């Protein structure tokens, strides 16, 4: 764990992400939203696949199928306009 922490600190220190000035609250909010958005784009499709695979619930499998299809459409739409 300590080795990984040292590695991450080194990446921040020597990378472009290191800031010479304190970020504004708006900068921090933008960063926070970006992290949340990226996390959701990875997690939600997995959850939808798990829901879709649930065969014991009559309701849940179709919800997962619809949710997964919606996310695929959204992903394609974002890749078309250059934002994703």
Buried (B, 14 or more C-beta within 10 A) or exposed (E): EEEEEEEEEEEEEEEEEEEEEEEEEEEEEEEEEEEEEEEEBEEBBEBBBEBBEEEEEEEBBEBBBEBBEEBEEEEEEEEEEEEE
